[in-house]
């Protein structure tokens, strides 16, 4: 398919574009990672905590960031979640009952990609204080992440773009013919 002159060039172009695609794909996967929670996922607390705290590996954006804490009596969060650098905190209602709790969370990474997850814990005693009579905040449900760990739709767009750029380039290099120089204009060998 390739002449001896164009084969190495075409191979070099293909390798260069592949290296660029791999470099872009790694940058597209740089999303926040949950590194710790309080209370810890799967743990048993003696009393319902006053707040739930999530810690991430890097700071997150406030846009689209939410925590929904659900206990035996329904949603237990009190007010909006507080995001400070890489720590997200949600206060719980006083008088929250003992039992199993599920924490559903979503943060927006610095690159704009939303990351979400869930964890649970059990509280053996209710929190001190009286439970409010009416809930003032309404929260929407968070859908679970559509992609598995380390995958991103941005990665697929980068790869598709790379193929669209790479394919015409390979066809051009493969079908290009060297310029024909008339015999009388050639350098003597």
LOKESE-691278 format. One record per atom (N, C-alpha, C): residue number from 1; atom name; x negated, y, z. Coordinates in Angstrom, 3 decimals, always signed. Example, Ala and Ser with C-alpha at 12.3 -4.5 7.8 and 13.67 -1.06 7.14 Angstrom:
residues 2
    i  at         x         y         z
    1   N   -13.190    -5.690    +7.800
    1  CA   -12.300    -4.500    +7.800
    1   C   -13.200    -3.300    +7.800
    2   N   -12.850    -2.250    +7.080
    2  CA   -13.670    -1.060    +7.140
    2   C   -12.900    +0.030    +7.870
***
This chain:
residues 189
    i  at         x         y         z
    1   N    -0.821    -1.181    +0.000
    1  CA    +0.000    +0.000    +0.000
    1   C    -0.868    +1.250    +0.000
    2   N    -1.836    +1.331    +0.894
    2  CA    -2.723    +2.484    +0.970
    2   C    -4.021    +2.157    +0.255
    3   N    -4.544    +3.152    -0.429
    3  CA    -5.862    +2.980    -1.022
    3   C    -6.907    +3.024    +0.072
    4   N    -8.112    +2.688    -0.257
    4  CA    -9.165    +2.684    +0.758
    4   C    -9.435    +4.077    +1.278
    5   N    -9.127    +5.079    +0.500
    5  CA    -9.391    +6.456    +0.908
    5   C    -8.315    +6.986    +1.861
    6   N    -7.046    +6.609    +1.661
    6  CA    -5.939    +7.161    +2.432
    6   C    -5.553    +6.318    +3.638
    7   N    -5.938    +5.095    +3.672
    7  CA    -5.587    +4.215    +4.782
    7   C    -6.025    +4.745    +6.145
    8   N    -7.308    +5.115    +6.299
    8  CA    -7.739    +5.634    +7.605
    8   C    -7.039    +6.934    +7.984
    9   N    -6.760    +7.786    +7.014
    9  CA    -6.073    +9.052    +7.308
    9   C    -4.649    +8.798    +7.786
   10   N    -3.955    +7.921    +7.092
   10  CA    -2.579    +7.611    +7.483
   10   C    -2.538    +6.994    +8.875
   11   N    -3.485    +6.098    +9.143
   11  CA    -3.552    +5.484   +10.462
   11   C    -3.825    +6.538   +11.538
   12   N    -4.708    +7.489   +11.256
   12  CA    -5.019    +8.556   +12.214
   12   C    -3.791    +9.419   +12.486
   13   N    -3.016    +9.729   +11.455
   13  CA    -1.813   +10.539   +11.629
   13   C    -0.795    +9.778   +12.469
   14   N    -0.593    +8.518   +12.179
   14  CA    +0.364    +7.709   +12.938
   14   C    -0.053    +7.624   +14.405
   15   N    -1.316    +7.401   +14.675
   15  CA    -1.788    +7.317   +16.065
   15   C    -1.655    +8.655   +16.783
   16   N    -1.928    +9.757   +16.097
   16  CA    -1.806   +11.078   +16.722
   16   C    -0.361   +11.377   +17.087
   17   N    +0.562   +11.098   +16.183
   17  CA    +1.977   +11.346   +16.464
   17   C    +2.462   +10.436   +17.586
   18   N    +2.034    +9.183   +17.588
   18  CA    +2.425    +8.267   +18.667
   18   C    +1.906    +8.759   +20.018
   19   N    +0.687    +9.271   +20.053
   19  CA    +0.136    +9.807   +21.307
   19   C    +0.938   +11.011   +21.784
   20   N    +1.359   +11.866   +20.858
   20  CA    +2.187   +13.012   +21.238
   20   C    +3.531   +12.565   +21.780
   21   N    +4.131   +11.547   +21.171
   21  CA    +5.415   +11.049   +21.657
   21   C    +5.301   +10.451   +23.051
   22   N    +4.273    +9.698   +23.296
   22  CA    +4.090    +9.097   +24.619
   22   C    +3.854   +10.185   +25.661
   23   N    +3.080   +11.200   +25.328
   23  CA    +2.839   +12.310   +26.255
   23   C    +4.109   +13.067   +26.553
   24   N    +4.960   +13.287   +25.555
   24  CA    +6.220   +13.991   +25.754
   24   C    +7.185   +13.163   +26.583
   25   N    +7.189   +11.869   +26.380
   25  CA    +8.106   +11.001   +27.120
   25   C    +7.781   +11.002   +28.607
   26   N    +6.509   +11.033   +28.971
   26  CA    +6.151   +11.042   +30.389
   26   C    +6.571   +12.357   +31.026
   27   N    +6.434   +13.461   +30.307
   27  CA    +6.841   +14.749   +30.856
   27   C    +8.360   +14.803   +31.029
   28   N    +9.095   +14.160   +30.144
   28  CA   +10.551   +14.179   +30.233
   28   C   +11.054   +13.365   +31.418
   29   N   +10.272   +12.482   +31.973
   29  CA   +10.709   +11.653   +33.081
   29   C   +10.296   +12.217   +34.440
   30   N    +9.798   +13.425   +34.489
   30  CA    +9.347   +14.005   +35.752
   30   C   +10.547   +14.563   +36.509
   31   N   +11.290   +13.714   +37.182
   31  CA   +12.487   +14.102   +37.918
   31   C   +12.255   +13.912   +39.412
   32   N   +13.123   +14.566   +40.179
   32  CA   +13.032   +14.423   +41.620
   32   C   +13.256   +12.972   +42.040
   33   N   +12.546   +12.584   +43.084
   33  CA   +12.677   +11.248   +43.653
   33   C   +12.998   +11.409   +45.132
   34   N   +14.024   +10.703   +45.603
   34  CA   +14.386   +10.720   +47.016
   34   C   +13.320    +9.959   +47.789
   35   N   +12.649   +10.638   +48.736
   35  CA   +11.587    +9.982   +49.496
   35   C   +11.981    +9.670   +50.937
   36   N   +13.086   +10.239   +51.421
   36  CA   +13.510    +9.939   +52.786
   36   C   +14.870   +10.520   +53.102
   37   N   +15.569    +9.885   +54.051
   37  CA   +16.861   +10.379   +54.509
   37   C   +16.918   +10.312   +56.020
   38   N   +17.769   +11.175   +56.593
   38  CA   +18.022   +11.139   +58.023
   38   C   +19.522   +11.301   +58.207
   39   N   +20.197   +10.281   +58.722
   39  CA   +19.711    +8.983   +59.143
   39   C   +19.259    +8.150   +57.936
   40   N   +18.429    +7.186   +58.209
   40  CA   +17.874    +6.337   +57.155
   40   C   +18.973    +5.467   +56.546
   41   N   +18.861    +5.227   +55.252
   41  CA   +19.815    +4.353   +54.577
   41   C   +19.779    +2.951   +55.173
   42   N   +20.955    +2.399   +55.456
   42  CA   +21.053    +1.064   +56.022
   42   C   +20.857    +1.009   +57.528
   43   N   +20.664    +2.157   +58.170
   43  CA   +20.402    +2.167   +59.613
   43   C   +21.705    +2.225   +60.411
   44   N   +21.581    +2.005   +61.722
   44  CA   +22.693    +2.144   +62.653
   44   C   +22.331    +3.231   +63.649
   45   N   +23.156    +4.283   +63.692
   45  CA   +22.937    +5.402   +64.612
   45   C   +23.849    +5.219   +65.828
   46   N   +23.381    +5.650   +67.003
   46  CA   +24.194    +5.520   +68.213
   46   C   +25.413    +6.427   +68.167
   47   N   +25.252    +7.592   +67.548
   47  CA   +26.332    +8.566   +67.441
   47   C   +26.310    +9.149   +66.031
   48   N   +27.477    +9.616   +65.562
   48  CA   +27.525   +10.258   +64.245
   48   C   +26.628   +11.501   +64.309
   49   N   +25.663   +11.630   +63.407
   49  CA   +24.753   +12.773   +63.464
   49   C   +25.469   +14.086   +63.137
   50   N   +24.891   +15.183   +63.586
   50  CA   +25.447   +16.499   +63.298
   50   C   +25.224   +16.885   +61.839
   51   N   +24.209   +16.266   +61.232
   51  CA   +23.903   +16.581   +59.829
   51   C   +23.237   +15.397   +59.156
   52   N   +23.275   +15.401   +57.822
   52  CA   +22.588   +14.419   +57.000
   52   C   +21.538   +15.197   +56.212
   53   N   +20.300   +14.693   +56.197
   53  CA   +19.209   +15.370   +55.516
   53   C   +18.563   +14.441   +54.502
   54   N   +18.336   +14.964   +53.304
   54  CA   +17.652   +14.227   +52.245
   54   C   +16.368   +14.973   +51.904
   55   N   +15.273   +14.242   +51.740
   55  CA   +13.990   +14.843   +51.385
   55   C   +13.538   +14.265   +50.049
   56   N   +13.134   +15.170   +49.144
   56  CA   +12.701   +14.775   +47.812
   56   C   +11.211   +15.031   +47.633
   57   N   +10.633   +14.455   +46.591
   57  CA    +9.197   +14.587   +46.350
   57   C    +8.804   +15.978   +45.874
   58   N    +9.738   +16.759   +45.344
   58  CA    +9.443   +18.114   +44.890
   58   C   +10.696   +18.959   +45.028
   59   N   +10.563   +20.289   +45.008
   59  CA   +11.736   +21.161   +45.154
   59   C   +12.774   +20.919   +44.055
   60   N   +14.040   +21.129   +44.409
   60  CA   +15.153   +20.953   +43.477
   60   C   +15.806   +22.305   +43.225
   61   N   +16.668   +22.352   +42.221
   61  CA   +17.443   +23.552   +41.919
   61   C   +18.788   +23.474   +42.629
   62   N   +19.320   +24.627   +43.046
   62  CA   +20.600   +24.652   +43.757
   62   C   +21.770   +24.358   +42.815
   63   N   +21.639   +24.707   +41.545
   63  CA   +22.708   +24.496   +40.572
   63   C   +23.057   +23.011   +40.446
   64   N   +24.310   +22.668   +40.708
   64  CA   +24.762   +21.283   +40.568
   64   C   +24.402   +20.376   +41.731
   65   N   +23.843   +20.938   +42.788
   65  CA   +23.435   +20.133   +43.938
   65   C   +24.613   +19.987   +44.907
   66   N   +24.888   +18.750   +45.322
   66  CA   +26.012   +18.493   +46.224
   66   C   +25.767   +17.203   +47.004
   67   N   +26.353   +17.135   +48.196
   67  CA   +26.372   +15.903   +48.997
   67   C   +27.815   +15.678   +49.427
   68   N   +28.274   +14.443   +49.292
   68  CA   +29.591   +14.074   +49.802
   68   C   +29.376   +12.947   +50.804
   69   N   +29.779   +13.202   +52.052
   69  CA   +29.635   +12.215   +53.124
   69   C   +31.030   +11.697   +53.453
   70   N   +31.226   +10.399   +53.262
   70  CA   +32.528    +9.789   +53.506
   70   C   +32.412    +8.808   +54.663
   71   N   +33.314    +8.975   +55.642
   71  CA   +33.348    +8.093   +56.806
   71   C   +34.674    +7.376   +56.872
   72   N   +34.988    +6.767   +58.022
   72  CA   +36.243    +6.027   +58.165
   72   C   +37.485    +6.897   +57.978
   73   N   +37.376    +8.203   +58.258
   73  CA   +38.533    +9.099   +58.150
   73   C   +38.509    +9.924   +56.865
   74   N   +37.618    +9.619   +55.933
   74  CA   +37.532   +10.385   +54.691
   74   C   +36.262   +11.221   +54.645
   75   N   +36.317   +12.326   +53.902
   75  CA   +35.133   +13.182   +53.772
   75   C   +34.840   +13.884   +55.097
   76   N   +33.553   +13.878   +55.465
   76  CA   +33.151   +14.397   +56.774
   76   C   +32.237   +15.620   +56.700
   77   N   +31.841   +16.056   +55.492
   77  CA   +30.946   +17.198   +55.400
   77   C   +31.662   +18.473   +55.837
   78   N   +30.879   +19.438   +56.277
   78  CA   +31.418   +20.693   +56.772
   78   C   +30.687   +21.831   +56.071
   79   N   +31.334   +22.461   +55.106
   79  CA   +30.699   +23.567   +54.380
   79   C   +29.846   +23.054   +53.228
   80   N   +29.110   +24.001   +52.636
   80  CA   +28.266   +23.676   +51.482
   80   C   +26.926   +23.107   +51.927
   81   N   +26.351   +22.296   +51.083
   81  CA   +25.024   +21.745   +51.358
   81   C   +23.992   +22.880   +51.312
   82   N   +22.936   +22.742   +52.136
   82  CA   +21.882   +23.756   +52.201
   82   C   +20.612   +23.162   +51.605
   83   N   +20.095   +23.819   +50.574
   83  CA   +18.885   +23.360   +49.898
   83   C   +17.758   +24.334   +50.196
   84   N   +16.685   +23.819   +50.797
   84  CA   +15.489   +24.609   +51.058
   84   C   +14.306   +23.816   +50.527
   85   N   +13.714   +24.310   +49.436
   85  CA   +12.595   +23.648   +48.764
   85   C   +12.959   +22.217   +48.390
   86   N   +12.359   +21.226   +49.056
   86  CA   +12.623   +19.830   +48.701
   86   C   +13.513   +19.119   +49.725
   87   N   +14.192   +19.883   +50.600
   87  CA   +15.050   +19.296   +51.633
   87   C   +16.492   +19.763   +51.435
   88   N   +17.416   +18.813   +51.413
   88  CA   +18.834   +19.096   +51.244
   88   C   +19.551   +18.630   +52.507
   89   N   +20.321   +19.534   +53.125
   89  CA   +20.995   +19.232   +54.397
   89   C   +22.493   +19.487   +54.265
   90   N   +23.280   +18.586   +54.822
   90  CA   +24.733   +18.745   +54.868
   90   C   +25.190   +18.527   +56.304
   91   N   +25.902   +19.510   +56.860
   91  CA   +26.407   +19.403   +58.229
   91   C   +27.701   +18.600   +58.222
   92   N   +27.893   +17.811   +59.284
   92  CA   +29.091   +16.988   +59.415
   92   C   +30.043   +17.609   +60.417
   93   N   +31.323   +17.294   +60.284
   93  CA   +32.353   +17.847   +61.159
   93   C   +32.195   +17.317   +62.583
   94   N   +32.422   +18.162   +63.572
   94  CA   +32.448   +17.668   +64.945
   94   C   +33.624   +16.696   +65.108
   95   N   +33.485   +15.719   +65.959
   95  CA   +34.550   +14.750   +66.202
   95   C   +34.684   +13.705   +65.113
   96   N   +33.668   +13.543   +64.276
   96  CA   +33.722   +12.510   +63.231
   96   C   +33.721   +11.139   +63.885
   97   N   +34.586   +10.226   +63.428
   97  CA   +34.739    +8.922   +64.089
   97   C   +33.564    +7.969   +63.836
   98   N   +33.440    +6.997   +64.725
   98  CA   +32.429    +5.948   +64.567
   98   C   +32.818    +5.051   +63.401
   99   N   +31.814    +4.408   +62.799
   99  CA   +32.084    +3.483   +61.711
   99   C   +31.086    +3.642   +60.581
  100   N   +31.367    +3.040   +59.437
  100  CA   +30.446    +3.114   +58.294
  100   C   +30.575    +4.459   +57.562
  101   N   +29.435    +4.983   +57.110
  101  CA   +29.378    +6.237   +56.358
  101   C   +28.628    +6.009   +55.053
  102   N   +29.129    +6.653   +54.015
  102  CA   +28.477    +6.594   +52.710
  102   C   +28.127    +8.016   +52.300
  103   N   +26.891    +8.196   +51.828
  103  CA   +26.422    +9.509   +51.388
  103   C   +26.178    +9.426   +49.880
  104   N   +26.934   +10.217   +49.138
  104  CA   +26.800   +10.309   +47.687
  104   C   +26.165   +11.665   +47.407
  105   N   +25.047   +11.693   +46.684
  105  CA   +24.327   +12.953   +46.484
  105   C   +23.943   +13.156   +45.025
  106   N   +23.737   +14.437   +44.679
  106  CA   +23.246   +14.806   +43.355
  106   C   +22.418   +16.078   +43.510
  107   N   +21.233   +16.086   +42.917
  107  CA   +20.399   +17.289   +42.870
  107   C   +19.981   +17.516   +41.421
  108   N   +19.569   +18.736   +41.143
  108  CA   +19.080   +19.076   +39.816
  108   C   +17.575   +19.262   +39.910
  109   N   +16.828   +18.461   +39.159
  109  CA   +15.369   +18.560   +39.144
  109   C   +14.947   +19.884   +38.526
  110   N   +13.703   +20.274   +38.756
  110  CA   +13.178   +21.521   +38.222
  110   C   +13.254   +21.565   +36.697
  111   N   +13.243   +20.409   +36.030
  111  CA   +13.344   +20.373   +34.569
  111   C   +14.796   +20.422   +34.093
  112   N   +15.752   +20.562   +35.035
  112  CA   +17.157   +20.696   +34.687
  112   C   +17.932   +19.393   +34.633
  113   N   +17.268   +18.262   +34.839
  113  CA   +17.935   +16.963   +34.764
  113   C   +18.581   +16.635   +36.106
  114   N   +19.895   +16.310   +36.134
  114  CA   +20.520   +15.918   +37.392
  114   C   +20.122   +14.491   +37.774
  115   N   +19.854   +14.303   +39.047
  115  CA   +19.499   +12.996   +39.601
  115   C   +20.474   +12.733   +40.738
  116   N   +21.011   +11.515   +40.816
  116  CA   +21.988   +11.232   +41.861
  116   C   +21.774    +9.846   +42.437
  117   N   +22.414    +9.607   +43.556
  117  CA   +22.299    +8.310   +44.201
  117   C   +23.239    +8.218   +45.390
  118   N   +23.113    +7.134   +46.110
  118  CA   +23.973    +6.902   +47.265
  118   C   +23.211    +6.077   +48.301
  119   N   +23.560    +6.251   +49.556
  119  CA   +23.059    +5.395   +50.628
  119   C   +24.104    +5.380   +51.719
  120   N   +23.985    +4.467   +52.671
  120  CA   +24.974    +4.371   +53.735
  120   C   +24.298    +4.108   +55.071
  121   N   +25.038    +4.387   +56.136
  121  CA   +24.592    +4.108   +57.499
  121   C   +25.830    +3.847   +58.346
  122   N   +25.632    +3.364   +59.549
  122  CA   +26.738    +3.070   +60.475
  122   C   +26.493    +3.853   +61.755
  123   N   +27.562    +4.435   +62.283
  123  CA   +27.496    +5.120   +63.574
  123   C   +28.365    +4.344   +64.570
  124   N   +27.804    +4.039   +65.749
  124  CA   +28.542    +3.228   +66.724
  124   C   +29.421    +4.059   +67.657
  125   N   +29.194    +5.395   +67.724
  125  CA   +30.016    +6.282   +68.559
  125   C   +30.371    +7.530   +67.761
  126   N   +31.539    +8.135   +68.052
  126  CA   +31.913    +9.363   +67.337
  126   C   +31.017   +10.531   +67.741
  127   N   +31.008   +11.556   +66.906
  127  CA   +30.230   +12.752   +67.256
  127   C   +30.996   +13.571   +68.280
  128   N   +30.274   +14.333   +69.111
  128  CA   +30.958   +15.145   +70.125
  128   C   +31.746   +16.286   +69.473
  129   N   +32.739   +16.772   +70.180
  129  CA   +33.545   +17.890   +69.683
  129   C   +34.885   +17.414   +69.168
  130   N   +35.725   +18.395   +68.788
  130  CA   +37.049   +18.073   +68.266
  130   C   +37.054   +18.183   +66.759
  131   N   +37.784   +17.290   +66.172
  131  CA   +37.905   +17.269   +64.717
  131   C   +38.814   +18.410   +64.271
  132   N   +38.411   +19.171   +63.221
  132  CA   +39.281   +20.242   +62.705
  132   C   +40.592   +19.664   +62.171
  133   N   +41.648   +20.479   +62.189
  133  CA   +42.960   +19.991   +61.762
  133   C   +43.133   +20.010   +60.245
  134   N   +42.473   +20.923   +59.555
  134  CA   +42.620   +20.995   +58.094
  134   C   +41.239   +21.127   +57.453
  135   N   +41.111   +20.541   +56.291
  135  CA   +39.857   +20.651   +55.555
  135   C   +39.952   +21.865   +54.648
  136   N   +38.930   +22.718   +54.676
  136  CA   +38.973   +23.942   +53.888
  136   C   +38.267   +23.808   +52.546
  137   N   +37.445   +22.807   +52.389
  137  CA   +36.695   +22.666   +51.133
  137   C   +37.212   +21.478   +50.335
  138   N   +37.189   +21.619   +49.022
  138  CA   +37.553   +20.527   +48.128
  138   C   +36.323   +20.168   +47.321
  139   N   +36.018   +18.900   +47.251
  139  CA   +34.830   +18.446   +46.548
  139   C   +35.239   +17.505   +45.438
  140   N   +34.521   +17.585   +44.327
  140  CA   +34.779   +16.662   +43.224
  140   C   +33.871   +15.453   +43.367
  141   N   +34.304   +14.352   +42.813
  141  CA   +33.503   +13.123   +42.882
  141   C   +32.284   +13.238   +41.980
  142   N   +31.244   +12.537   +42.352
  142  CA   +30.020   +12.493   +41.559
  142   C   +29.989   +11.147   +40.869
  143   N   +29.766   +11.167   +39.566
  143  CA   +29.655    +9.894   +38.865
  143   C   +28.249    +9.351   +39.057
  144   N   +28.100    +8.032   +39.149
  144  CA   +26.778    +7.447   +39.314
  144   C   +25.926    +7.726   +38.085
  145   N   +24.597    +7.696   +38.232
  145  CA   +23.747    +7.986   +37.099
  145   C   +23.975    +6.985   +35.966
  146   N   +24.041    +7.519   +34.734
  146  CA   +24.280    +6.660   +33.575
  146   C   +23.026    +5.898   +33.184
  147   N   +21.878    +6.420   +33.530
  147  CA   +20.619    +5.792   +33.139
  147   C   +20.020    +5.047   +34.310
  148   N   +19.275    +4.026   +34.025
  148  CA   +18.581    +3.282   +35.065
  148   C   +17.370    +4.047   +35.549
  149   N   +16.632    +3.488   +36.514
  149  CA   +15.465    +4.168   +37.045
  149   C   +14.431    +4.432   +35.968
  150   N   +13.935    +5.670   +35.927
  150  CA   +12.870    +6.032   +34.999
  150   C   +13.330    +6.249   +33.570
  151   N   +14.649    +6.148   +33.299
  151  CA   +15.127    +6.355   +31.944
  151   C   +15.793    +7.705   +31.865
  152   N   +15.816    +8.273   +30.696
  152  CA   +16.426    +9.572   +30.516
  152   C   +16.926    +9.704   +29.093
  153   N   +18.050   +10.408   +28.937
  153  CA   +18.521   +10.662   +27.588
  153   C   +17.552   +11.585   +26.861
  154   N   +16.854   +12.427   +27.610
  154  CA   +15.853   +13.293   +26.981
  154   C   +14.764   +12.458   +26.317
  155   N   +14.414   +11.344   +26.916
  155  CA   +13.402   +10.461   +26.331
  155   C   +13.863    +9.965   +24.969
  156   N   +15.131    +9.595   +24.858
  156  CA   +15.639    +9.103   +23.571
  156   C   +15.632   +10.209   +22.527
  157   N   +15.951   +11.446   +22.917
  157  CA   +15.915   +12.555   +21.970
  157   C   +14.489   +12.812   +21.501
  158   N   +13.532   +12.739   +22.407
  158  CA   +12.133   +12.946   +22.028
  158   C   +11.683   +11.866   +21.050
  159   N   +12.041   +10.627   +21.326
  159  CA   +11.645    +9.532   +20.434
  159   C   +12.328    +9.654   +19.071
  160   N   +13.613   +10.031   +19.048
  160  CA   +14.327   +10.189   +17.777
  160   C   +13.705   +11.312   +16.955
  161   N   +13.380   +12.412   +17.617
  161  CA   +12.722   +13.529   +16.927
  161   C   +11.371   +13.088   +16.377
  162   N   +10.639   +12.327   +17.141
  162  CA    +9.332   +11.844   +16.696
  162   C    +9.442   +10.965   +15.470
  163   N   +10.454   +10.100   +15.435
  163  CA   +10.653    +9.231   +14.272
  163   C   +11.021   +10.075   +13.058
  164   N   +11.879   +11.093   +13.260
  164  CA   +12.265   +11.954   +12.142
  164   C   +11.080   +12.739   +11.587
  165   N   +10.118   +13.064   +12.422
  165  CA    +8.921   +13.767   +11.958
  165   C    +7.922   +12.778   +11.381
  166   N    +7.762   +11.660   +12.018
  166  CA    +6.748   +10.681   +11.618
  166   C    +7.069   +10.000   +10.295
  167   N    +8.320    +9.636   +10.062
  167  CA    +8.687    +8.898    +8.864
  167   C    +8.380    +9.679    +7.579
  168   N    +8.812   +10.936    +7.437
  168  CA    +8.459   +11.666    +6.207
  168   C    +6.947   +11.864    +6.061
  169   N    +6.244   +12.027    +7.178
  169  CA    +4.799   +12.206    +7.119
  169   C    +4.116   +10.948    +6.589
  170   N    +4.537    +9.783    +7.046
  170  CA    +3.958    +8.525    +6.575
  170   C    +4.276    +8.321    +5.091
  171   N    +5.517    +8.621    +4.693
  171  CA    +5.884    +8.482    +3.284
  171   C    +5.045    +9.425    +2.424
  172   N    +4.857   +10.656    +2.870
  172  CA    +4.048   +11.622    +2.122
  172   C    +2.619   +11.127    +1.955
  173   N    +2.009   +10.670    +3.039
  173  CA    +0.624   +10.208    +2.973
  173   C    +0.519    +8.958    +2.099
  174   N    +1.497    +8.071    +2.184
  174  CA    +1.444    +6.822    +1.421
  174   C    +1.627    +7.041    -0.077
  175   N    +2.437    +8.017    -0.444
  175  CA    +2.724    +8.218    -1.869
  175   C    +1.857    +9.289    -2.521
  176   N    +1.105   +10.005    -1.775
  176  CA    +0.262   +11.085    -2.313
  176   C    -0.899   +10.482    -3.094
  177   N    -1.171   +11.082    -4.205
  177  CA    -2.288   +10.633    -5.033
  177   C    -3.358   +11.710    -5.006
  178   N    -4.624   +11.303    -5.037
  178  CA    -5.687   +12.310    -5.057
  178   C    -5.640   +13.101    -6.367
  179   N    -6.095   +14.345    -6.265
  179  CA    -6.146   +15.185    -7.462
  179   C    -7.103   +14.579    -8.477
  180   N    -6.708   +14.635    -9.700
  180  CA    -7.588   +14.143   -10.766
  180   C    -8.425   +15.310   -11.275
  181   N    -9.702   +15.189   -11.166
  181  CA   -10.613   +16.211   -11.662
  181   C   -11.119   +15.764   -13.029
  182   N   -11.021   +16.652   -14.009
  182  CA   -11.529   +16.266   -15.332
  182   C   -12.982   +15.830   -15.237
  183   N   -13.346   +14.886   -16.111
  183  CA   -14.680   +14.285   -16.081
  183   C   -15.800   +15.325   -16.227
  184   N   -15.594   +16.323   -17.033
  184  CA   -16.655   +17.299   -17.240
  184   C   -16.814   +18.287   -16.094
  185   N   -15.852   +18.343   -15.139
  185  CA   -15.961   +19.236   -13.991
  185   C   -16.451   +18.541   -12.735
  186   N   -16.695   +17.272   -12.788
  186  CA   -17.120   +16.507   -11.619
  186   C   -18.584   +16.784   -11.315
  187   N   -18.923   +16.669   -10.034
  187  CA   -20.306   +16.811    -9.600
  187   C   -21.097   +15.583   -10.058
  188   N   -22.316   +15.820   -10.512
  188  CA   -23.120   +14.649   -10.892
  188   C   -23.441   +13.808    -9.660
  189   N   -23.468   +12.510    -9.855
  189  CA   -23.742   +11.632    -8.719
  189   C   -25.084   +11.038    -8.789
***
